[in-house]
Amino acid sequence: METYTFLRHFADSWMLLVLFLFFVGVIFWVVRPGSRKTYQDTANIPFRNEDKPAASREART
């Protein structure tokens, strides 16, 4: 069997299954219990220092 043919059959069967299971695993990792706090904290990073730029603007004027 040629290398290309072997790799093509492997990709069409087992690798498809592996990538599908990886995708399902990532989805379960994201929606697992306890991950909500982590993602909320990450989502609020831009708002952590919200008061500092406004205070420095007032000091300059």
WOMODA-V463484 format. One record per residue. N is the residue number from 0. RES is the residue in one letter. PSI is psi in radians with two decimals (none if undefined). BURIAL is # if it has 16 or more other C-alpha atoms within 10 Angstrom, else .. D_FIRST is the distance of its C-alpha to the first C-alpha in Angstrom with 2 decimals. Layout:
N:RES:PSI:BURIAL:D_FIRST, N:RES:PSI:BURIAL:D_FIRST
//
This chain:
0:M:2.36:.:0.00, 1:E:2.73:.:3.77, 2:T:-0.77:.:6.52, 3:Y:-0.78:.:8.41, 4:T:-0.75:.:6.61, 5:F:-0.85:.:6.49, 6:L:-0.61:.:9.99, 7:R:-0.77:.:11.11, 8:H:-0.69:.:10.72, 9:F:-0.78:.:12.32, 10:A:-0.62:.:15.01, 11:D:-0.40:.:15.77, 12:S:-1.34:.:16.40, 13:W:-0.70:.:17.38, 14:M:-0.61:.:18.42, 15:L:-0.75:.:20.55, 16:L:-0.76:.:22.22, 17:V:-0.80:.:22.84, 18:L:-0.62:.:24.37, 19:F:-0.77:.:26.45, 20:L:-0.63:.:27.79, 21:F:-0.76:.:28.60, 22:F:-0.81:.:30.48, 23:V:-0.68:.:32.41, 24:G:-0.71:.:33.24, 25:V:-0.72:.:34.66, 26:I:-0.79:.:36.75, 27:F:-0.60:.:38.12, 28:W:-0.67:.:38.87, 29:V:-0.68:.:40.90, 30:V:0.26:.:42.91, 31:R:2.69:.:43.45, 32:P:2.42:.:47.07, 33:G:-0.14:.:48.80, 34:S:-0.23:.:46.81, 35:R:-0.79:.:49.43, 36:K:-0.71:.:51.83, 37:T:-0.82:.:49.21, 38:Y:-0.57:.:48.20, 39:Q:-0.71:.:51.87, 40:D:-0.74:.:52.75, 41:T:-0.68:.:49.99, 42:A:-0.45:.:51.07, 43:N:0.11:.:54.66, 44:I:-0.75:.:54.03, 45:P:-0.34:.:55.45, 46:F:0.05:.:58.66, 47:R:-0.74:.:59.46, 48:N:0.71:.:61.74, 49:E:-0.58:.:63.11, 50:D:-0.44:.:66.75, 51:K:-0.81:.:66.50, 52:P:-0.64:.:66.12, 53:A:-0.71:.:68.95, 54:A:-0.68:.:71.24, 55:S:-0.53:.:70.63, 56:R:-0.70:.:71.39, 57:E:-0.60:.:74.70, 58:A:-0.55:.:75.65, 59:R:-0.47:.:75.25, 60:T:none:.:77.51
//
